[in-house]
């Protein structure tokens, strides 16, 4: 109120604030870290027990401007046929066509060509994702869809798709190509991002916030713990994570760094048997999670992890990103998490 008085009731318009945010995305992301460190100085962060969790946040992408891979192939064929027909018509101008001024053939060709180019670019992006995933699995374009061992010999079974070929149902969004179709609560599918948070047990302060465009949390636990260390200079004593973060490679990479507790199945349900010979870290975690100490520690996970996600969506009203593109959405996610931290800090220090 004091600033509005000094400014003679002038205050920034929504567009001014929007432009400021867009021009300072990097600085706003760094501001999140400063607020986390301030919270620690205030004694609101202890880095004892933290929880790592993910939540889906809707992207700023129209569901009506997305297309599946199968539909892309059909649409490309149809547009090419239409363009060819228009070119043939342009070549055979006759008296009848001269009386059809409403049909601007060059403009019609250009419009279809623009659409064809947009679909071709989307198809290329969509095809690149499974190609990169297949290369990561050790596949090649001449593997005949047969898995092979380290010696290069087939080891049984078959891949569902040829190398680098998406499934017909895989989709690409035209308004925000970085977003991904993910399943939301209630069974709906939306173009979304996956917001990752590491929440401290002391005052529910978010000590690390990252954003990915992958629905799976599988590889994100090391990233989140490294982010905590970067922000606060140390690993937490006792990280808790649900079964979505379970991975033999992840458990092996984090061994000895912290007292980690990762669930191997849904809470209250038994998980499948684990082969200790091929999955030694997972088998050790299974044994650890059966102890009373682990059960007591993991029993606190929900009350630490879930409230911040609920506050972000229900109290701050951030159910959908306003910016498009992964790096812009990442900055917006950190800005939202920073706002929640400031709200918690103000509430806890005025009691």
Number of C-alpha atoms within 10 A of each C-alpha: 7 8 10 10 10 9 10 9 10 10 11 8 8 9 9 11 11 13 10 11 17 15 11 11 19 14 11 18 18 14 15 26 21 15 20 23 18 15 21 16 11 11 11 21 24 17 21 13 22 31 26 26 27 26 18 24 22 22 28 19 25 13 15 9 11 19 19 18 22 15 15 20 14 10 17 19 13 14 16 15 12 16 21 13 13 16 14 11 13 15 9 10 10 10 8 7 13 10 9 9 8 8 11 10 15 12 10 14 20 12 12 17 17 12 15 20 12 13 21 16 13 22 21 11 14 22 18 15 13 18 19 13 13 18 13 10 10 13 21 16 12 9 16 14 17 16 18 16 10 8 7 10 10 15 12 10 10 14 13 10 13 20 21 19 16 20 16 12 11 15 22 24 21 19 17 20 18 22 26 24 22 21 14 15 8 6 8 9 14 19 26 27 29 24 23 24 27 28 29 24 21 15 17 23 29 29 29 27 27 20 23 22 21 19 17 13 20 15 15 21 25 15 13 20 23 16 20 25 16 13 19 19 11 13 20 22 14 16 25 28 23 21 15 19 23 20 18 15 13 17 22 13 12 14 11 9 11 13 14 19 22 24 22 23 15 11 12 6 8 9 13 8 8 14 10 12 8 10 15 15 19 23 18 13 19 20 11 17 19 10 10 10 11 18 14 11 15 22 13 15 22 14 12 23 24 16 12 22 22 15 14 17 14 11 11 14 11 19 15 16 20 14 19 18 17 18 15 16 26 25 25 23 26 25 20 20 26 25 16 21 22 18 13 18 19 11 10 11 9 6 5
